[in-house]
Amino acid sequence: MTGNSMIEPVETGDPPHTAPVVLLVEDNEDTLITVGDYLEFKGLRVAVARTGHEALAFCAHTAPAIILMDIQMPGMSGIDAIQVLRRRPATATTPIIAVTALAMPGDRDRCLQAGATAYMSKPLQMRRLFEMIQEYGFQAAV
């Protein structure tokens, strides 16, 4: 899970190319690598967008099975990206988990009101994140 491309290549040993895609929208490189590597290890195929604009562009041509959306990003916030995605027919019902360092009272409600399906605060508990992904019906391709 390295490189600068929007969608990361699937390497040997990773899930098949036909597996549904988890779109990880995150601007922090360390978080991208940690979460991406963990999800790939768990058998999921991961695509990466580093900004809200990249996420919208990706979703315009590929329908991810689930989106993990960072909220605090430069340019376009995750809240704004979620709102746009919810107005698009192709992503109107796609599960979106807001993943954020925002942990103040009301932040969870703000994310859910914007259209997020669920909310998880950082630092992430990887096991819980994977369980949450599975709760929304997303299964690994193993």
N, CA, C and O atoms as CSV, one atom per row, in Angstrom:
chain,resi,resn,atom,element,x,y,z
A,1,MET,N,N,0.853,-1.175,0.000
A,1,MET,CA,C,0.000,0.000,0.000
A,1,MET,C,C,0.890,1.226,0.000
A,1,MET,O,O,0.905,1.986,0.968
A,2,THR,N,N,1.619,1.420,-1.060
A,2,THR,CA,C,2.465,2.600,-1.190
A,2,THR,C,C,2.282,3.190,-2.567
A,2,THR,O,O,1.610,2.601,-3.413
A,3,GLY,N,N,2.863,4.330,-2.798
A,3,GLY,CA,C,2.764,4.950,-4.117
A,3,GLY,C,C,1.915,6.190,-4.066
A,3,GLY,O,O,1.379,6.545,-3.017
A,4,ASN,N,N,1.790,6.854,-5.201
A,4,ASN,CA,C,1.063,8.112,-5.250
A,4,ASN,C,C,-0.190,8.055,-6.093
A,4,ASN,O,O,-0.880,9.067,-6.219
A,5,SER,N,N,-0.514,6.909,-6.678
A,5,SER,CA,C,-1.694,6.838,-7.530
A,5,SER,C,C,-2.959,6.824,-6.681
A,5,SER,O,O,-2.932,6.462,-5.504
A,6,MET,N,N,-4.065,7.226,-7.298
A,6,MET,CA,C,-5.323,7.285,-6.570
A,6,MET,C,C,-5.785,5.892,-6.183
A,6,MET,O,O,-6.219,5.683,-5.049
A,7,ILE,N,N,-5.704,4.944,-7.085
A,7,ILE,CA,C,-6.066,3.570,-6.740
A,7,ILE,C,C,-4.786,2.762,-6.684
A,7,ILE,O,O,-3.999,2.736,-7.631
A,8,GLU,N,N,-4.601,2.117,-5.575
A,8,GLU,CA,C,-3.381,1.356,-5.359
A,8,GLU,C,C,-3.457,0.042,-6.132
A,8,GLU,O,O,-4.533,-0.546,-6.243
A,9,PRO,N,N,-2.333,-0.425,-6.666
A,9,PRO,CA,C,-2.331,-1.698,-7.381
A,9,PRO,C,C,-2.545,-2.865,-6.432
A,9,PRO,O,O,-2.173,-2.808,-5.260
A,10,VAL,N,N,-3.140,-3.906,-6.946
A,10,VAL,CA,C,-3.295,-5.130,-6.176
A,10,VAL,C,C,-2.081,-5.986,-6.467
A,10,VAL,O,O,-1.826,-6.339,-7.619
A,11,GLU,N,N,-1.327,-6.323,-5.427
A,11,GLU,CA,C,-0.087,-7.063,-5.601
A,11,GLU,C,C,-0.315,-8.553,-5.393
A,11,GLU,O,O,-1.390,-8.975,-4.965
A,12,THR,N,N,0.702,-9.340,-5.698
A,12,THR,CA,C,0.644,-10.787,-5.526
A,12,THR,C,C,0.243,-11.116,-4.097
A,12,THR,O,O,0.772,-10.543,-3.144
A,13,GLY,N,N,-0.689,-12.035,-3.958
A,13,GLY,CA,C,-1.135,-12.443,-2.639
A,13,GLY,C,C,-2.330,-11.643,-2.153
A,13,GLY,O,O,-2.978,-12.031,-1.181
A,14,ASP,N,N,-2.633,-10.532,-2.815
A,14,ASP,CA,C,-3.784,-9.729,-2.437
A,14,ASP,C,C,-5.058,-10.371,-2.976
A,14,ASP,O,O,-4.990,-11.308,-3.772
A,15,PRO,N,N,-6.217,-9.876,-2.551
A,15,PRO,CA,C,-7.484,-10.425,-3.032
A,15,PRO,C,C,-7.603,-10.318,-4.551
A,15,PRO,O,O,-6.950,-9.476,-5.167
A,16,PRO,N,N,-8.427,-11.163,-5.152
A,16,PRO,CA,C,-8.607,-11.116,-6.612
A,16,PRO,C,C,-9.144,-9.761,-7.068
A,16,PRO,O,O,-9.800,-9.051,-6.307
A,17,HIS,N,N,-8.856,-9.417,-8.318
A,17,HIS,CA,C,-9.327,-8.145,-8.875
A,17,HIS,C,C,-10.847,-8.062,-8.919
A,17,HIS,O,O,-11.396,-6.966,-9.036
A,18,THR,N,N,-11.530,-9.181,-8.830
A,18,THR,CA,C,-12.984,-9.175,-8.890
A,18,THR,C,C,-13.625,-8.897,-7.541
A,18,THR,O,O,-14.841,-8.722,-7.461
A,19,ALA,N,N,-12.823,-8.853,-6.476
A,19,ALA,CA,C,-13.372,-8.580,-5.145
A,19,ALA,C,C,-13.936,-7.159,-5.101
A,19,ALA,O,O,-13.396,-6.262,-5.749
A,20,PRO,N,N,-15.013,-6.944,-4.345
A,20,PRO,CA,C,-15.536,-5.581,-4.186
A,20,PRO,C,C,-14.460,-4.671,-3.579
A,20,PRO,O,O,-13.534,-5.138,-2.914
A,21,VAL,N,N,-14.600,-3.391,-3.817
A,21,VAL,CA,C,-13.587,-2.418,-3.413
A,21,VAL,C,C,-14.027,-1.626,-2.187
A,21,VAL,O,O,-15.165,-1.164,-2.097
A,22,VAL,N,N,-13.096,-1.482,-1.245
A,22,VAL,CA,C,-13.240,-0.547,-0.130
A,22,VAL,C,C,-12.514,0.714,-0.566
A,22,VAL,O,O,-11.328,0.658,-0.892
A,23,LEU,N,N,-13.201,1.851,-0.580
A,23,LEU,CA,C,-12.542,3.114,-0.901
A,23,LEU,C,C,-12.118,3.767,0.403
A,23,LEU,O,O,-12.959,4.118,1.231
A,24,LEU,N,N,-10.818,3.931,0.585
A,24,LEU,CA,C,-10.252,4.562,1.764
A,24,LEU,C,C,-9.884,5.997,1.394
A,24,LEU,O,O,-8.970,6.226,0.603
A,25,VAL,N,N,-10.601,6.957,1.969
A,25,VAL,CA,C,-10.375,8.376,1.685
A,25,VAL,C,C,-9.677,8.971,2.901
A,25,VAL,O,O,-10.276,9.128,3.965
A,26,GLU,N,N,-8.403,9.296,2.726
A,26,GLU,CA,C,-7.565,9.716,3.855
A,26,GLU,C,C,-6.390,10.530,3.332
A,26,GLU,O,O,-5.760,10.145,2.348
A,27,ASP,N,N,-6.088,11.655,3.984
A,27,ASP,CA,C,-4.975,12.483,3.540
A,27,ASP,C,C,-3.694,12.241,4.328
A,27,ASP,O,O,-2.640,12.745,3.942
A,28,ASN,N,N,-3.756,11.487,5.414
A,28,ASN,CA,C,-2.571,11.191,6.204
A,28,ASN,C,C,-1.930,9.902,5.703
A,28,ASN,O,O,-2.536,8.832,5.756
A,29,GLU,N,N,-0.700,10.018,5.217
A,29,GLU,CA,C,-0.024,8.876,4.588
A,29,GLU,C,C,0.164,7.708,5.556
A,29,GLU,O,O,-0.016,6.554,5.167
A,30,ASP,N,N,0.524,7.990,6.809
A,30,ASP,CA,C,0.709,6.915,7.786
A,30,ASP,C,C,-0.594,6.157,8.025
A,30,ASP,O,O,-0.597,4.928,8.107
A,31,THR,N,N,-1.687,6.886,8.136
A,31,THR,CA,C,-2.986,6.246,8.341
A,31,THR,C,C,-3.375,5.435,7.111
A,31,THR,O,O,-3.889,4.323,7.229
A,32,LEU,N,N,-3.125,6.000,5.927
A,32,LEU,CA,C,-3.403,5.274,4.687
A,32,LEU,C,C,-2.698,3.923,4.660
A,32,LEU,O,O,-3.308,2.897,4.356
A,33,ILE,N,N,-1.435,3.934,4.975
A,33,ILE,CA,C,-0.647,2.708,4.932
A,33,ILE,C,C,-1.118,1.724,5.998
A,33,ILE,O,O,-1.310,0.542,5.714
A,34,THR,N,N,-1.304,2.207,7.215
A,34,THR,CA,C,-1.711,1.328,8.314
A,34,THR,C,C,-3.067,0.682,8.050
A,34,THR,O,O,-3.209,-0.537,8.139
A,35,VAL,N,N,-4.058,1.503,7.727
A,35,VAL,CA,C,-5.415,0.982,7.503
A,35,VAL,C,C,-5.457,0.152,6.224
A,35,VAL,O,O,-6.034,-0.935,6.206
A,36,GLY,N,N,-4.849,0.659,5.159
A,36,GLY,CA,C,-4.860,-0.062,3.893
A,36,GLY,C,C,-4.215,-1.434,3.998
A,36,GLY,O,O,-4.764,-2.427,3.521
A,37,ASP,N,N,-3.041,-1.482,4.627
A,37,ASP,CA,C,-2.354,-2.762,4.788
A,37,ASP,C,C,-3.171,-3.729,5.645
A,37,ASP,O,O,-3.247,-4.920,5.343
A,38,TYR,N,N,-3.769,-3.220,6.693
A,38,TYR,CA,C,-4.577,-4.085,7.570
A,38,TYR,C,C,-5.767,-4.672,6.806
A,38,TYR,O,O,-6.032,-5.871,6.885
A,39,LEU,N,N,-6.472,-3.826,6.074
A,39,LEU,CA,C,-7.645,-4.305,5.337
A,39,LEU,C,C,-7.251,-5.286,4.241
A,39,LEU,O,O,-7.952,-6.272,4.012
A,40,GLU,N,N,-6.142,-5.028,3.565
A,40,GLU,CA,C,-5.661,-5.974,2.559
A,40,GLU,C,C,-5.276,-7.299,3.212
A,40,GLU,O,O,-5.559,-8.365,2.664
A,41,PHE,N,N,-4.634,-7.240,4.373
A,41,PHE,CA,C,-4.287,-8.450,5.112
A,41,PHE,C,C,-5.541,-9.253,5.463
A,41,PHE,O,O,-5.516,-10.484,5.482
A,42,LYS,N,N,-6.634,-8.544,5.740
A,42,LYS,CA,C,-7.899,-9.197,6.089
A,42,LYS,C,C,-8.646,-9.703,4.853
A,42,LYS,O,O,-9.734,-10.266,4.977
A,43,GLY,N,N,-8.069,-9.508,3.664
A,43,GLY,CA,C,-8.665,-10.050,2.451
A,43,GLY,C,C,-9.513,-9.094,1.653
A,43,GLY,O,O,-10.251,-9.517,0.764
A,44,LEU,N,N,-9.423,-7.796,1.955
A,44,LEU,CA,C,-10.210,-6.810,1.233
A,44,LEU,C,C,-9.364,-6.134,0.163
A,44,LEU,O,O,-8.145,-6.026,0.302
A,45,ARG,N,N,-9.999,-5.689,-0.879
A,45,ARG,CA,C,-9.338,-4.928,-1.949
A,45,ARG,C,C,-9.542,-3.451,-1.651
A,45,ARG,O,O,-10.678,-3.010,-1.477
A,46,VAL,N,N,-8.471,-2.688,-1.591
A,46,VAL,CA,C,-8.527,-1.298,-1.141
A,46,VAL,C,C,-8.116,-0.351,-2.261
A,46,VAL,O,O,-7.080,-0.530,-2.900
A,47,ALA,N,N,-8.946,0.654,-2.484
A,47,ALA,CA,C,-8.599,1.771,-3.362
A,47,ALA,C,C,-8.404,2.991,-2.464
A,47,ALA,O,O,-9.029,3.099,-1.409
A,48,VAL,N,N,-7.537,3.903,-2.887
A,48,VAL,CA,C,-7.189,5.054,-2.070
A,48,VAL,C,C,-7.511,6.354,-2.788
A,48,VAL,O,O,-7.210,6.519,-3.970
A,49,ALA,N,N,-8.122,7.268,-2.058
A,49,ALA,CA,C,-8.284,8.652,-2.501
A,49,ALA,C,C,-7.736,9.519,-1.375
A,49,ALA,O,O,-8.050,9.295,-0.206
A,50,ARG,N,N,-6.929,10.495,-1.719
A,50,ARG,CA,C,-6.285,11.329,-0.701
A,50,ARG,C,C,-7.026,12.632,-0.427
A,50,ARG,O,O,-6.665,13.369,0.491
A,51,THR,N,N,-8.047,12.917,-1.205
A,51,THR,CA,C,-8.861,14.127,-1.003
A,51,THR,C,C,-10.325,13.810,-1.272
A,51,THR,O,O,-10.652,12.773,-1.849
A,52,GLY,N,N,-11.184,14.698,-0.855
A,52,GLY,CA,C,-12.599,14.540,-1.166
A,52,GLY,C,C,-12.854,14.581,-2.655
A,52,GLY,O,O,-13.701,13.847,-3.164
A,53,HIS,N,N,-12.127,15.436,-3.360
A,53,HIS,CA,C,-12.279,15.536,-4.817
A,53,HIS,C,C,-11.871,14.228,-5.505
A,53,HIS,O,O,-12.544,13.785,-6.436
A,54,GLU,N,N,-10.775,13.610,-5.051
A,54,GLU,CA,C,-10.365,12.322,-5.615
A,54,GLU,C,C,-11.421,11.257,-5.346
A,54,GLU,O,O,-11.684,10.413,-6.203
A,55,ALA,N,N,-12.021,11.290,-4.174
A,55,ALA,CA,C,-13.075,10.317,-3.846
A,55,ALA,C,C,-14.252,10.468,-4.796
A,55,ALA,O,O,-14.789,9.474,-5.284
A,56,LEU,N,N,-14.655,11.698,-5.060
A,56,LEU,CA,C,-15.780,11.941,-5.976
A,56,LEU,C,C,-15.429,11.479,-7.386
A,56,LEU,O,O,-16.260,10.881,-8.070
A,57,ALA,N,N,-14.214,11.751,-7.816
A,57,ALA,CA,C,-13.788,11.325,-9.152
A,57,ALA,C,C,-13.769,9.803,-9.242
A,57,ALA,O,O,-14.226,9.240,-10.237
A,58,PHE,N,N,-13.251,9.135,-8.228
A,58,PHE,CA,C,-13.207,7.673,-8.225
A,58,PHE,C,C,-14.617,7.095,-8.307
A,58,PHE,O,O,-14.877,6.181,-9.089
A,59,CYS,N,N,-15.518,7.633,-7.499
A,59,CYS,CA,C,-16.890,7.111,-7.447
A,59,CYS,C,C,-17.693,7.429,-8.705
A,59,CYS,O,O,-18.744,6.832,-8.939
A,60,ALA,N,N,-17.207,8.361,-9.508
A,60,ALA,CA,C,-17.890,8.679,-10.758
A,60,ALA,C,C,-17.724,7.562,-11.779
A,60,ALA,O,O,-18.538,7.439,-12.694
A,61,HIS,N,N,-16.668,6.733,-11.635
A,61,HIS,CA,C,-16.448,5.657,-12.607
A,61,HIS,C,C,-16.358,4.272,-11.979
A,61,HIS,O,O,-16.354,3.275,-12.702
A,62,THR,N,N,-16.285,4.183,-10.654
A,62,THR,CA,C,-16.215,2.897,-9.966
A,62,THR,C,C,-17.118,2.945,-8.747
A,62,THR,O,O,-17.099,3.919,-7.995
A,63,ALA,N,N,-17.905,1.905,-8.550
A,63,ALA,CA,C,-18.812,1.857,-7.400
A,63,ALA,C,C,-18.167,1.036,-6.284
A,63,ALA,O,O,-18.167,-0.194,-6.342
A,64,PRO,N,N,-17.621,1.703,-5.274
A,64,PRO,CA,C,-17.059,0.940,-4.166
A,64,PRO,C,C,-18.173,0.281,-3.358
A,64,PRO,O,O,-19.305,0.763,-3.331
A,65,ALA,N,N,-17.839,-0.818,-2.704
A,65,ALA,CA,C,-18.821,-1.510,-1.874
A,65,ALA,C,C,-19.027,-0.777,-0.554
A,65,ALA,O,O,-20.103,-0.844,0.041
A,66,ILE,N,N,-17.993,-0.082,-0.101
A,66,ILE,CA,C,-18.057,0.689,1.142
A,66,ILE,C,C,-16.997,1.782,1.063
A,66,ILE,O,O,-15.974,1.625,0.396
A,67,ILE,N,N,-17.256,2.892,1.754
A,67,ILE,CA,C,-16.322,4.024,1.759
A,67,ILE,C,C,-15.945,4.339,3.196
A,67,ILE,O,O,-16.810,4.472,4.062
A,68,LEU,N,N,-14.642,4.457,3.443
A,68,LEU,CA,C,-14.130,4.913,4.731
A,68,LEU,C,C,-13.663,6.346,4.504
A,68,LEU,O,O,-12.669,6.577,3.815
A,69,MET,N,N,-14.375,7.305,5.080
A,69,MET,CA,C,-14.174,8.716,4.757
A,69,MET,C,C,-13.596,9.504,5.923
A,69,MET,O,O,-14.249,9.669,6.953
A,70,ASP,N,N,-12.365,9.992,5.758
A,70,ASP,CA,C,-11.792,10.923,6.720
A,70,ASP,C,C,-12.609,12.209,6.628
A,70,ASP,O,O,-13.063,12.582,5.547
A,71,ILE,N,N,-12.793,12.877,7.744
A,71,ILE,CA,C,-13.614,14.097,7.746
A,71,ILE,C,C,-12.772,15.352,7.569
A,71,ILE,O,O,-13.167,16.259,6.837
A,72,GLN,N,N,-11.626,15.419,8.223
A,72,GLN,CA,C,-10.797,16.617,8.141
A,72,GLN,C,C,-9.738,16.449,7.059
A,72,GLN,O,O,-8.698,15.825,7.268
A,73,MET,N,N,-10.035,17.029,5.887
A,73,MET,CA,C,-9.094,16.989,4.768
A,73,MET,C,C,-9.027,18.370,4.143
A,73,MET,O,O,-9.996,19.126,4.194
A,74,PRO,N,N,-7.887,18.701,3.554
A,74,PRO,CA,C,-7.772,20.005,2.891
A,74,PRO,C,C,-8.598,20.040,1.606
A,74,PRO,O,O,-8.833,19.012,0.971
A,75,GLY,N,N,-9.024,21.225,1.245
A,75,GLY,CA,C,-9.773,21.403,-0.003
A,75,GLY,C,C,-11.251,21.123,0.164
A,75,GLY,O,O,-12.059,22.050,0.207
A,76,MET,N,N,-11.609,19.873,0.257
A,76,MET,CA,C,-13.002,19.467,0.432
A,76,MET,C,C,-13.069,18.550,1.645
A,76,MET,O,O,-12.412,17.509,1.683
A,77,SER,N,N,-13.855,18.934,2.622
A,77,SER,CA,C,-13.969,18.107,3.821
A,77,SER,C,C,-14.711,16.812,3.516
A,77,SER,O,O,-15.415,16.706,2.512
A,78,GLY,N,N,-14.546,15.849,4.379
A,78,GLY,CA,C,-15.276,14.601,4.248
A,78,GLY,C,C,-16.781,14.814,4.341
A,78,GLY,O,O,-17.549,14.117,3.679
A,79,ILE,N,N,-17.202,15.764,5.150
A,79,ILE,CA,C,-18.636,16.086,5.270
A,79,ILE,C,C,-19.169,16.524,3.906
A,79,ILE,O,O,-20.207,16.040,3.456
A,80,ASP,N,N,-18.454,17.443,3.251
A,80,ASP,CA,C,-18.892,17.918,1.941
A,80,ASP,C,C,-18.906,16.782,0.912
A,80,ASP,O,O,-19.835,16.671,0.112
A,81,ALA,N,N,-17.869,15.944,0.944
A,81,ALA,CA,C,-17.807,14.815,0.008
A,81,ALA,C,C,-18.963,13.843,0.246
A,81,ALA,O,O,-19.569,13.357,-0.709
A,82,ILE,N,N,-19.268,13.558,1.499
A,82,ILE,CA,C,-20.389,12.663,1.818
A,82,ILE,C,C,-21.688,13.232,1.262
A,82,ILE,O,O,-22.483,12.503,0.668
A,83,GLN,N,N,-21.904,14.521,1.449
A,83,GLN,CA,C,-23.141,15.139,0.969
A,83,GLN,C,C,-23.273,15.022,-0.545
A,83,GLN,O,O,-24.362,14.756,-1.054
A,84,VAL,N,N,-22.178,15.219,-1.264
A,84,VAL,CA,C,-22.210,15.071,-2.726
A,84,VAL,C,C,-22.492,13.616,-3.099
A,84,VAL,O,O,-23.323,13.345,-3.967
A,85,LEU,N,N,-21.804,12.686,-2.448
A,85,LEU,CA,C,-21.994,11.266,-2.748
A,85,LEU,C,C,-23.437,10.826,-2.493
A,85,LEU,O,O,-23.967,9.996,-3.231
A,86,ARG,N,N,-24.057,11.358,-1.487
A,86,ARG,CA,C,-25.446,10.992,-1.172
A,86,ARG,C,C,-26.440,11.522,-2.213
A,86,ARG,O,O,-27.539,10.985,-2.355
A,87,ARG,N,N,-26.054,12.563,-2.932
A,87,ARG,CA,C,-26.932,13.104,-3.991
A,87,ARG,C,C,-26.780,12.348,-5.300
A,87,ARG,O,O,-27.597,12.519,-6.205
A,88,ARG,N,N,-25.761,11.521,-5.420
A,88,ARG,CA,C,-25.532,10.744,-6.640
A,88,ARG,C,C,-26.246,9.397,-6.530
A,88,ARG,O,O,-26.092,8.702,-5.526
A,89,PRO,N,N,-27.017,9.019,-7.536
A,89,PRO,CA,C,-27.725,7.744,-7.472
A,89,PRO,C,C,-26.809,6.535,-7.231
A,89,PRO,O,O,-27.186,5.618,-6.501
A,90,ALA,N,N,-25.630,6.523,-7.826
A,90,ALA,CA,C,-24.734,5.369,-7.704
A,90,ALA,C,C,-24.188,5.178,-6.288
A,90,ALA,O,O,-23.818,4.064,-5.917
A,91,THR,N,N,-24.133,6.246,-5.499
A,91,THR,CA,C,-23.575,6.146,-4.143
A,91,THR,C,C,-24.569,6.572,-3.058
A,91,THR,O,O,-24.199,6.727,-1.894
A,92,ALA,N,N,-25.812,6.757,-3.444
A,92,ALA,CA,C,-26.819,7.225,-2.493
A,92,ALA,C,C,-26.985,6.280,-1.302
A,92,ALA,O,O,-27.278,6.725,-0.193
A,93,THR,N,N,-26.799,4.990,-1.530
A,93,THR,CA,C,-26.985,4.021,-0.448
A,93,THR,C,C,-25.702,3.267,-0.085
A,93,THR,O,O,-25.742,2.348,0.733
A,94,THR,N,N,-24.581,3.638,-0.674
A,94,THR,CA,C,-23.315,2.993,-0.347
A,94,THR,C,C,-22.977,3.263,1.120
A,94,THR,O,O,-23.019,4.416,1.549
A,95,PRO,N,N,-22.645,2.233,1.897
A,95,PRO,CA,C,-22.250,2.494,3.283
A,95,PRO,C,C,-21.008,3.381,3.336
A,95,PRO,O,O,-20.012,3.122,2.659
A,96,ILE,N,N,-21.087,4.430,4.153
A,96,ILE,CA,C,-19.961,5.339,4.352
A,96,ILE,C,C,-19.688,5.418,5.847
A,96,ILE,O,O,-20.547,5.818,6.633
A,97,ILE,N,N,-18.475,5.029,6.221
A,97,ILE,CA,C,-18.072,5.139,7.619
A,97,ILE,C,C,-17.198,6.380,7.748
A,97,ILE,O,O,-16.123,6.457,7.153
A,98,ALA,N,N,-17.667,7.352,8.532
A,98,ALA,CA,C,-16.879,8.553,8.807
A,98,ALA,C,C,-15.783,8.164,9.795
A,98,ALA,O,O,-16.062,7.694,10.898
A,99,VAL,N,N,-14.536,8.367,9.382
A,99,VAL,CA,C,-13.382,8.017,10.201
A,99,VAL,C,C,-12.665,9.324,10.502
A,99,VAL,O,O,-12.133,9.967,9.597
A,100,THR,N,N,-12.651,9.718,11.773
A,100,THR,CA,C,-12.173,11.055,12.058
A,100,THR,C,C,-11.577,11.225,13.446
A,100,THR,O,O,-11.888,10.479,14.375
A,101,ALA,N,N,-10.724,12.216,13.560
A,101,ALA,CA,C,-10.173,12.595,14.858
A,101,ALA,C,C,-11.169,13.481,15.606
A,101,ALA,O,O,-10.971,13.777,16.785
A,102,LEU,N,N,-12.226,13.899,14.938
A,102,LEU,CA,C,-13.251,14.710,15.594
A,102,LEU,C,C,-13.959,13.850,16.638
A,102,LEU,O,O,-14.633,12.878,16.297
A,103,ALA,N,N,-13.806,14.206,17.879
A,103,ALA,CA,C,-14.415,13.410,18.939
A,103,ALA,C,C,-15.116,14.290,19.966
A,103,ALA,O,O,-15.321,13.887,21.111
A,104,MET,N,N,-15.475,15.476,19.547
A,104,MET,CA,C,-16.172,16.393,20.435
A,104,MET,C,C,-17.664,16.069,20.420
A,104,MET,O,O,-18.161,15.469,19.467
A,105,PRO,N,N,-18.380,16.466,21.477
A,105,PRO,CA,C,-19.822,16.238,21.471
A,105,PRO,C,C,-20.454,16.867,20.224
A,105,PRO,O,O,-20.154,18.010,19.880
A,106,GLY,N,N,-21.307,16.131,19.570
A,106,GLY,CA,C,-21.984,16.624,18.384
A,106,GLY,C,C,-21.314,16.240,17.073
A,106,GLY,O,O,-21.956,16.291,16.024
A,107,ASP,N,N,-20.030,15.854,17.104
A,107,ASP,CA,C,-19.326,15.501,15.868
A,107,ASP,C,C,-19.936,14.264,15.218
A,107,ASP,O,O,-20.110,14.222,14.000
A,108,ARG,N,N,-20.257,13.264,16.023
A,108,ARG,CA,C,-20.871,12.043,15.489
A,108,ARG,C,C,-22.182,12.388,14.796
A,108,ARG,O,O,-22.433,11.941,13.676
A,109,ASP,N,N,-23.021,13.185,15.463
A,109,ASP,CA,C,-24.309,13.563,14.879
A,109,ASP,C,C,-24.134,14.351,13.595
A,109,ASP,O,O,-24.891,14.162,12.643
A,110,ARG,N,N,-23.134,15.243,13.558
A,110,ARG,CA,C,-22.871,16.033,12.359
A,110,ARG,C,C,-22.513,15.129,11.184
A,110,ARG,O,O,-22.979,15.352,10.067
A,111,CYS,N,N,-21.695,14.116,11.426
A,111,CYS,CA,C,-21.309,13.178,10.366
A,111,CYS,C,C,-22.511,12.370,9.892
A,111,CYS,O,O,-22.700,12.180,8.691
A,112,LEU,N,N,-23.319,11.897,10.828
A,112,LEU,CA,C,-24.492,11.104,10.463
A,112,LEU,C,C,-25.530,11.958,9.731
A,112,LEU,O,O,-26.161,11.487,8.785
A,113,GLN,N,N,-25.710,13.203,10.159
A,113,GLN,CA,C,-26.651,14.094,9.471
A,113,GLN,C,C,-26.197,14.412,8.053
A,113,GLN,O,O,-27.028,14.658,7.179
A,114,ALA,N,N,-24.899,14.411,7.818
A,114,ALA,CA,C,-24.370,14.666,6.480
A,114,ALA,C,C,-24.613,13.484,5.553
A,114,ALA,O,O,-24.548,13.620,4.331
A,115,GLY,N,N,-24.896,12.307,6.147
A,115,GLY,CA,C,-25.170,11.131,5.328
A,115,GLY,C,C,-24.285,9.932,5.607
A,115,GLY,O,O,-24.426,8.894,4.961
A,116,ALA,N,N,-23.365,10.060,6.570
A,116,ALA,CA,C,-22.540,8.905,6.922
A,116,ALA,C,C,-23.434,7.821,7.512
A,116,ALA,O,O,-24.404,8.111,8.212
A,117,THR,N,N,-23.096,6.585,7.221
A,117,THR,CA,C,-23.838,5.445,7.743
A,117,THR,C,C,-23.424,5.163,9.175
A,117,THR,O,O,-24.241,4.756,10.001
A,118,ALA,N,N,-22.144,5.384,9.462
A,118,ALA,CA,C,-21.598,5.126,10.790
A,118,ALA,C,C,-20.438,6.089,11.039
A,118,ALA,O,O,-19.992,6.801,10.139
A,119,TYR,N,N,-19.969,6.088,12.268
A,119,TYR,CA,C,-18.930,7.021,12.710
A,119,TYR,C,C,-17.921,6.258,13.555
A,119,TYR,O,O,-18.300,5.440,14.393
A,120,MET,N,N,-16.653,6.518,13.340
A,120,MET,CA,C,-15.605,5.916,14.150
A,120,MET,C,C,-14.524,6.956,14.383
A,120,MET,O,O,-14.041,7.575,13.435
A,121,SER,N,N,-14.138,7.153,15.646
A,121,SER,CA,C,-13.126,8.159,15.941
A,121,SER,C,C,-11.731,7.551,15.968
A,121,SER,O,O,-11.546,6.367,16.249
A,122,LYS,N,N,-10.756,8.404,15.665
A,122,LYS,CA,C,-9.348,8.022,15.713
A,122,LYS,C,C,-8.845,8.253,17.135
A,122,LYS,O,O,-9.374,9.131,17.817
A,123,PRO,N,N,-7.865,7.521,17.605
A,123,PRO,CA,C,-7.156,6.482,16.877
A,123,PRO,C,C,-8.062,5.273,16.642
A,123,PRO,O,O,-8.856,4.884,17.499
A,124,LEU,N,N,-7.913,4.701,15.461
A,124,LEU,CA,C,-8.777,3.591,15.067
A,124,LEU,C,C,-8.409,2.307,15.784
A,124,LEU,O,O,-7.239,2.000,16.012
A,125,GLN,N,N,-9.446,1.574,16.128
A,125,GLN,CA,C,-9.270,0.207,16.609
A,125,GLN,C,C,-9.534,-0.668,15.398
A,125,GLN,O,O,-10.678,-0.843,14.978
A,126,MET,N,N,-8.459,-1.216,14.842
A,126,MET,CA,C,-8.553,-1.930,13.564
A,126,MET,C,C,-9.540,-3.083,13.604
A,126,MET,O,O,-10.307,-3.275,12.660
A,127,ARG,N,N,-9.530,-3.831,14.655
A,127,ARG,CA,C,-10.454,-4.971,14.748
A,127,ARG,C,C,-11.902,-4.487,14.692
A,127,ARG,O,O,-12.735,-5.078,14.004
A,128,ARG,N,N,-12.195,-3.411,15.419
A,128,ARG,CA,C,-13.555,-2.862,15.415
A,128,ARG,C,C,-13.913,-2.314,14.035
A,128,ARG,O,O,-15.049,-2.470,13.587
A,129,LEU,N,N,-12.963,-1.678,13.359
A,129,LEU,CA,C,-13.209,-1.173,12.013
A,129,LEU,C,C,-13.573,-2.315,11.075
A,129,LEU,O,O,-14.531,-2.209,10.310
A,130,PHE,N,N,-12.821,-3.397,11.128
A,130,PHE,CA,C,-13.101,-4.553,10.279
A,130,PHE,C,C,-14.462,-5.156,10.611
A,130,PHE,O,O,-15.208,-5.539,9.709
A,131,GLU,N,N,-14.789,-5.242,11.897
A,131,GLU,CA,C,-16.106,-5.754,12.300
A,131,GLU,C,C,-17.225,-4.862,11.755
A,131,GLU,O,O,-18.257,-5.351,11.297
A,132,MET,N,N,-17.003,-3.550,11.813
A,132,MET,CA,C,-18.002,-2.612,11.310
A,132,MET,C,C,-18.201,-2.791,9.807
A,132,MET,O,O,-19.333,-2.767,9.323
A,133,ILE,N,N,-17.116,-2.968,9.075
A,133,ILE,CA,C,-17.196,-3.198,7.636
A,133,ILE,C,C,-18.037,-4.464,7.371
A,133,ILE,O,O,-18.888,-4.480,6.482
A,134,GLN,N,N,-17.782,-5.506,8.150
A,134,GLN,CA,C,-18.537,-6.750,7.990
A,134,GLN,C,C,-20.007,-6.566,8.353
A,134,GLN,O,O,-20.871,-7.191,7.737
A,135,GLU,N,N,-20.308,-5.731,9.330
A,135,GLU,CA,C,-21.692,-5.473,9.732
A,135,GLU,C,C,-22.515,-4.909,8.586
A,135,GLU,O,O,-23.727,-5.117,8.524
A,136,TYR,N,N,-21.866,-4.200,7.689
A,136,TYR,CA,C,-22.580,-3.624,6.552
A,136,TYR,C,C,-22.602,-4.569,5.360
A,136,TYR,O,O,-22.870,-4.152,4.233
A,137,GLY,N,N,-22.318,-5.850,5.615
A,137,GLY,CA,C,-22.468,-6.863,4.594
A,137,GLY,C,C,-21.302,-7.019,3.674
A,137,GLY,O,O,-21.393,-7.735,2.677
A,138,PHE,N,N,-20.201,-6.366,3.979
A,138,PHE,CA,C,-19.019,-6.448,3.126
A,138,PHE,C,C,-18.153,-7.583,3.621
A,138,PHE,O,O,-17.760,-7.608,4.787
A,139,GLN,N,N,-17.855,-8.519,2.745
A,139,GLN,CA,C,-17.050,-9.687,3.109
A,139,GLN,C,C,-15.759,-9.720,2.302
A,139,GLN,O,O,-15.701,-9.259,1.162
A,140,ALA,N,N,-14.746,-10.270,2.914
A,140,ALA,CA,C,-13.471,-10.461,2.217
A,140,ALA,C,C,-13.639,-11.516,1.135
A,140,ALA,O,O,-14.541,-12.351,1.197
A,141,ALA,N,N,-12.767,-11.466,0.154
A,141,ALA,CA,C,-12.839,-12.380,-0.978
A,141,ALA,C,C,-11.951,-13.601,-0.759
A,141,ALA,O,O,-11.324,-14.092,-1.697
A,142,VAL,N,N,-11.900,-14.079,0.453
A,142,VAL,CA,C,-11.071,-15.262,0.733
A,142,VAL,C,C,-11.920,-16.465,1.041
A,142,VAL,O,O,-11.389,-17.545,1.300
